[in-house]
């Protein structure tokens, strides 16, 4: 059974950023998602858990892996014609380390950040 995304009133969707970048870091992996906010669906994602990416990485959890994941996500976004995303940082996430590596590599790939 497929659960449809929540229906938001139009007054709320006027103020939402269309695409939002969310990052999740564990002790083993780095994963990122770009979510289409009005429909609450995942537009694109990249993770160091993907089998195709593991052989090209030395480690799946350090800053270099985060940079590579950001670059791959940027390429996937441009293939889907998504030129800009808004960044959503959790309360404990600061702009340094892995977060900075993901965001900087997205910029280098050509994705504009709102």
N, C-alpha and C positions, 0 to 999 in steps of 0.2 A: 504494500500500500504506500503510495506516495503522498506525503504531507505537503500541501501547497505552502509557499512562503506567506508570511503574515501580510495582510493588506493594511497599508498605512494611509491615513487621510492625506489628501493632496496638500494641505497646509503644512504638513511635516515634511513631505518629500521635496518641497520647494527649497528647503533650507539644508537638505542633506548634500554632502559631497557625493558625486556619482560613484567614484571608485575609491575604496579605502584599503590601505596596506596595513596588514597586521602581521606581526612577527612573534614567533614562539621559540624559545631556546630551552633545551634540556641539557642534562649532563652528557648526553650522547649525540644529540642531533640538533640541526638548525632547520626550521621550517618557516615558510612565509606564504601568505595568501593575499590575494587582492579580491575584495568582496564588492559586488555591485550592490550598493546600499538600498536603492529603492525596491529591488526585488529580493534582497537578502540571499543572493546566490553567489557562489564562488566563480569569479571570472577567470582566474588563473592562479596557479600555485607552483611552488618549487620547494624541494626538501632534500636534505642530505641523506634521507632514507631511500631514495630512488635507486634501484639496482643499476640503472644505466650510468649514474653519476659516481657511484662508489669507487670504481677502479681509477678514476681520474683524480681522486682526492687522497691526500696522505692521511688526513684526519677529518672526521665528520662533525667536529664540534668546536674548532678554534676559529680565530678571526679570519684566517685565509679561506676556510670553508664558507663562512658567512659572506665574504666578498664574492666568492664564486657563485653561491646561491643567488645573490642579488643580481649578478650579471646575467645568469640564466633566466631569472624572472623578468628582467628588463627586456631581453630578447623575445620572450614569449608574449609579453604585453604588446610589444610593437608589431608582432605577427598578427595579433588580434585587433589591431587598430585602436589601442588604448594609449593615448599620448600622455595622460597626466593622471596622477593618483594623489590622494591625501594620505598623510601618515598618521596612524593612530598608535600612540605609545601608551603602554600600561603605566601605572603609577610608579612602579619600581624601575622602569626602563629609563635610562639616561642616554643622552646622545654621545656615547663613546663606546669603544670596543666593538663588539659584534653588531650592535645597532648602527653605529657609524659606518661600519664596513658595508652593510647591506644597503643603506641609503646612498652612500657615495658611489657604489657600483651601479645602482639604479640610475643615478644622474649620468654617469659615464656612458651607460648604454643608450641614453637619449630620452629617458622618461622624465617628464617635468613633474616636480613635486609641488603640491598646493599647500 
